[in-house]
Amino acid sequence: MSAQAKKGVKEIVEEEAKAFLPVFLYVWFLLAVLGVHKSIVLSQAHLVQHQGFAVVKALAFAKVLFIANKFGVWRVFDKMPLITPILVKSLLFGLLLIVMDIVEQALLEHFWPSHVDHDGIDLNNLRTLLSVGLVSFAALIPFFGYREFAKLVGDRELLNVLFVRREFFVPRREAERATTAPAENVEP
């Protein structure tokens, strides 16, 4: 019997939730901040509406990423330099966020035409799409950078480096340098 079959449903659900939750939270935060920014810049009164769509888009985004990871879509990048998967994933998921914005706008126009901002961001405009794509791409680079570094050095080690006080790491490094440093030649 495989290890997966031996696990109970509860353990599998807990593992899946632990993998899914950070992705959802990061993307939700990103979309929520972008929604607040859009509302402020365009002086929109529909702030709550943007936050609702941010949750739905974050759930959809996280699910797509989760499924892609489960099917091993990203194994193509395993032997490439680390920057390649970071930038490619940021680009692809930035494009996904643009598609989600277009779907959101279409849903708003269809179901809630009174809430559509006709003077708002025009997603049919190429410049607007490029600027939304550029912002999404740039905002996703730290997310995928963290995930790729975590795969490289390990989740626990990366969390320790980021969230544990530095002096717990620095003295060990200085002690290692002192023991491996060559003795200095002093001439009389």
Phi, psi and omega in degrees: 000136183286163180296325179295321181288331181287332180292146176280165179299322181298316180295320179295316179296319179297316179297315181296319179294321178295327178281325185281319187301313180298323178296311180301313183296318179296312183291322177298314178301314179301311182291325178295315179295317178296324177295317177297317179300314179299317180296321180289313183297319183266004182052049181269150179261000186261049183295317182294322178301317179296323180291324176297316177292330178297320179294313181296315179295322178295320176297316180294316180300311181297323180293318178298315179296318180298315179294318178300320178293320181297322181274359176070031181300330187273001180299340178302329186268001187301327183258005180269162175303150187301329182294331182297306179295328179297310183288320181293315179295320178297319179294311182297317181282337169296318176296321177299320179294325176296315178300319179295324176295320179295317178296318178301314180297319179294319178296319178298314181296326183280313187265327182228067183298335180288340181265357180284133177271103183288341175258012182278203181290127180268107182283355175272351180277128183298319179297320179295315179299318179294320180290319176297319179296318180295317178296316179297315179302310182295322181287336181272345180301312178297324180298308181287331174299314178299314182296320180290319176296322179296323177293326184285311185257348182104142182300312184296317181295318180293320176298319178297316180296320183280325191241002176255147183302142186296326184297343175288340180257323187295312181300325180296318180293318179295322178293321178295319179295321182294324181280335181260353182288137179291148179292138181281138178275118179250121180268136180285000000 
